[in-house]
Amino acid sequence: MNKPKDCILEREDYIICENGKNKITVRDLQMEVLTIMDEIHRVCVKNKIDYALIAGSALGIVNYKGFIPWDDDIDVCVKREDWQAFINALKKDLSDDFYFQCFETDKKFNTIAGPSMKIRKKNTYIEETNFLLKNRCKSGDGIFVDVIIYDHMSENKIVDEIYRTLIKVTVPFIVLLDNLHINPVPFKMFTNWLSNRYSKKNIKSKLAGQTISYPWLKIKHEPVFLKDDVYPFKLYDFEGRKFYSFNNIEKVLKEWYGPNCLKKWDGKKWVETLPLKNRKPKHTVVLNLNGSEKISEK
């Protein structure tokens, strides 16, 4: 029987890749990624480090009390002032089943193309949708949770744009050198230094948001938020466990994704507002959940 055009597909219907008769669904990936998130939560609670689910993961909290059915990753933030403590905690307490990659521990890591850190699971493999920069870290390409620094953001739009422009200028050089297999360490160090300086200069600001060392966010008109809406982080239900996210989560999400991002009640049931054509996994090209080798394609 055909499903209605406006229905939400079952999680098992979102197939990422196939290898003969074997299919790997978004739900299969979600359950594996969830083990990484459980470990992040454990390490952060043990070491008293604040973290929060952000972006689509936060939207999943409100709309589904877990993953959005077609979402193939988890996004987490850690405050700038906790960043080094977070790295130290991972070095000390992260289980042997996982590993992490960031510029502070591996100069081949590219922050300009994505998050500030990836926490990965051993004995798995994933190839992301990424046209500009590849993962150059030799430690592996396991499935991951993205972690990004949350900074103090400037209330002065001109000052904000000046800092962002300085980082944007470095992007072509980083991409060019990286694709020539030359590690552009000086440019990476500059973007990290500048974003850190920017955050410190705005420590008394009322605004918070993702680090400016990831410059595409401003291009996509991603907003910054009032700190009172972001902090303190609160516990929410997520896939049968409790994870942290924004203080005023619904307000932050509406500012981020628009006023219609939350599911609506049509008088009989809750209805997803995102068009059906947009409900699909978007980060994964190749996936192997039972080994660290590339074996199947989307």
N, C-alpha and C positions, 0 to 999 in steps of 0.2 A: 504493500500500500504506500502510495506516495505521501510524503510529508507536506504539510501546508507551507506555502512560500515564506511565511513570516515566522516559522518555528525555529527553535534553537536545536541544532543537531545534538545528538547524544555525544558525549566525549569520545566514545569509541569510534565514532564515524569520521573523526578527523585523522586521516591516515598520513603520516609523515613520509614513510618510505616502505617499500616492499622488497623482500628477498625470497623469490619463489612464492610459496604459499604462506610464508611468514610476513605478517604485517606489524609495523610498529606505529602505534597510535599516539596522539598527543597525550592521552591519559597515561600510557606507559611511561612516556618521558616525564610527565608531571610527578608521578609517584617516585621516580628516581631522584628528580630534582628536590623533592620534598625532604629526602634524607639529608641533603646538603643543608637545607634550611633548618632542619632540626638541630644539626651540629652547630650552625652559626648561633642559633638561639642559646644553646647550651653554653658555648664558649663566652658569649656576651653576658649572660646572666652570671656565670661564675666570676667573671672579671669586672662586673659592674660597668659595662659599656653600653651606652644607649644605641639602639638601632631602630629602623622602621622599614616596613614594606612600603614601597612607593609605586608610582605610575600604575601600570595595569594590574600589578599585584594588589595595590590598595583598592583599586576599582573592584577587583574580585572579592575583596572582603565585604564590601557593601552590597554588591549585587548577587553574590553566590556563597558567601561565607567560605570562600576557598578560591581555587583557580577559576578564571574565566574559561569556559569549556575549550576554546581554541587557542588559549595562551600557552606558548611553549617555553616560557622562562619565568624567573622570579627576579625582581629588582629590589634592592635594599640600599638604604643610605646610612651613613655614619657621620657624625658631626666632625668638622675639621679639628677641633680641639681634642677629640678622642682618637684621631687617626693613628698616631704612632702607638698609642696604647693598644689599639685594636690589632695592629700588626704584631706587636710583642705578644699579645694573648694568643694569636693564631700560631706563632712560632712555638709557644710553650704548650698549648693545650689542644690544638687541632688533632683529631684522630688520624691514625695512619691510613685510614680509608680515603682521605681527602688531601688536597694540596691547594696552594693559592699562588697567584701570580699578580705582581704589582711592580711599578717602576722602582720602588724603594728597595726591592730585593732582587730585581732582574731588570737591567738596563735595556733589555730587548723588548720589554713590555711597552705597548703603544696605548697611552691614555687618550690621545687625540681622536682615536677612532671609536671610542666607547667608554666603558666605565673606568673608575679608578683602580679597580681590582676585580679579578675573577677567582672565585673559590670553586674548585673542580673536584669531581669524583674520579678516583682511580679505576682502571679497568673498564673505562667507557670511552667513546669517541664521538665527537660532534664537529661538523663543519658548518660554520655560520654563513648567513647571507652577508657578505662584506666585500664590496667591490674595490675598496681603496687600499686597505691594509690587512695583512694576514697576521695570524698569531706566530710570532717569531720565537717565543719561549720554548726551549727544548724540553721543559718539564712535562709537556703533554697537551692534548686537546680534549680532555674529558668534558662531559656535560658540566654545567656551571650555574652558579648564581652570580649575577652582576652586583657589585657594590660600588656606590659612588659617594664621593664626599659631599656633604651639605655644608655650605658656607654662609657667612654673613654677607648679605647683598647690599649694594649701594642704593640709597634712596634718590641719588642724583642720576638721571637717565643719561646725561652727557658723559659723566665720569664712567658710568657703567659701560657705555658703548666704546669709549676710548680703550679701556682695558680689554674688552672683547675683541676689538679690531686688532690690537697688537698680537693677540693670540691667533686670530684668523690669518694674519699675514704669514705666520710660520707654517701653516698647514700645507701649502704647495711644496715647500722645501722638505717637510717631513715625509710627505707622500712620495715625492720624487726620489729622495735618497733611499727610503725604505724599499721601494720597488727596484732600485739598483743594488739592493742587498748591502747598503751602507747604513749602519745604525746611526740615526741622527741624534745622538745623545745630547749635544749642546742645545738643540732646539727643544728637546723634551725637558731638559733641565730648566730652560728659560720659561716654558709654559707653566711648569710646576711652581717655580719660584714666583712668577707673576700672579698666579691664582692664589697662592698662599699670602702674598703681600696684600692683594686686593681684599681678601677676607679679613686680615688683621686690621686694615684701615677702616673697615666698616663694622667693627665689633660692636659698636653702640647702635647700629642700625636696627630698625624694627622689622627688617625683612630677612628672609632666609630662602635658599634655593640651591639647585645643583651647581657644582663648581664650574667656573667659566673656562676651565681647561678643556671642557668638552664644548666647543664653540657652536656646533650645529643647533643647539637648543634654542638660542636666540633667533636663529633663522626661522625655526618652526614656531616662533612667537610663544614659546613656553613661558608661562608667568612665574614670577616669584611670589612668595606668600608672606603674610604676617607671621612673625615668630609665635605670636599667641595662638595662631591656628595650627602651627606645626608642632610646637612643644607645649607641655611635656608629652612624650609619646605615650600612647595608651595600648592596653592589650585588647585584641579582638579575636573572634573565632575565625579559624582558617583551617579547613580540612580536618576538623576534629581536634585541633590543638589551639593554643593561644600564641599569637605573634603580635609584636608591636607595630603600630602605624601612627598616623598623624592624630594630633589632639582633636581637631575639628575636621574629621576626615571628609565628611560630605561637602563642606564648604571648599576645602582644598581641591577636591576632585572636580567640582563644578567650575572652579577657576581654571583648572588644568585642561579639562576636556570639553567644557561647555555645559550649559544648564541642563541639557537633555541626556547626559551621560549615564544617569541612574535609571534602573528599570522602573517602568510605570505600571500602575494598577489600572486595568481596563474594565473593572467592575466584576471580573470573574477570576482573573489570574494576573501575575506579574509578567510584563512583556519586555523583552530586550529591545532597546531603541536603536542599536547599531544595525545598519542595513545588512542583510544576509550575505551580500557579495563581499563584505569586509570582514566576515567572521571566518578567519582562516589563520593558521600558524604562519608566522612571517620571518622567523629567525633561523630556521633549520634547513640545511640543504642535504646533509648526509648524517646518518646516525647509527651508532652501534652501542647497545646497552649491555653487551656481554663480552666486551673486549676493547682494547685500545687501538684496534686496526680499522681502517676504512673498508667496509664490506658492501654497503648498499647505498643506492642513491634514490632521491625523491622522484 
